[in-house]
Structures are given as structure tokens and as C-alpha cells.
């Protein structure tokens, strides 16, 4: 299959799931199979699904029910926030 470039951003504690070189920025440029879904990327990086509180693609909220079917497209940015205490 074909490949595409996307950006993965993991915030707060979730950045610990990223490779060492990406932890400071919390941002990782990825080359993934086209057809990769939000859920497949979460699984690939062993991000605990219960900590994926807020999932956004290019700033648009992806509800939990859609994560298994929402496929990413070339150039999109997947951003995941854990539940954050306080403001």
C-alpha cells in the first residue's frame, strides 16, 4: 500500500509514549500506511486508550466512537490530550 506523512502530537504525560527524541516537543513526524486510523496509531504507540481524553485531527474533535474508523489523510495532524487537572 501507499504511505503518507502525518504529524502526531502527544501532550502532557502522553508524550512519554513517544520516542526519546520527540518527548521534549511532544511532536513526531510519521510515515504511516494510508488507511491508518486514529485507533491504530494509538495502539502503535501504546497510548492507554483511557488516557486519550481529547483527540483532535487538525483541531477537529474526534469522538471516541469514531476513533476506530476515522482514517488519517496526508498532511493531517493527530493531537491527543490526556485528562488534565485544573486550568
Steps between C-alpha positions, in 0.01 A plus 500: 500500500596862479649706779416846625653755730309615806591671827429350841484732801473352848455748783588496869563154642421329169823631348674221694358261237711666231856406405760678715590759235139613469412526868607861556292636215225242533486501120597222263493501120384158387500297184196271527303267277214672327191373671649544847228591747505700821463175697781324313742784576397504865573126511828532310640735765346308790308805615252384766157557338353609833751788500397619152264757641498750215584386148523755220583483132609841374319651796172314442375276783481127426247333734599165656251311283666626183862425591500148357366611163636854451787463255774757480591674177829633370618803694251477786601550863369265768506663844422313820454649846468301822244603763657815647437613855446871555509777240 
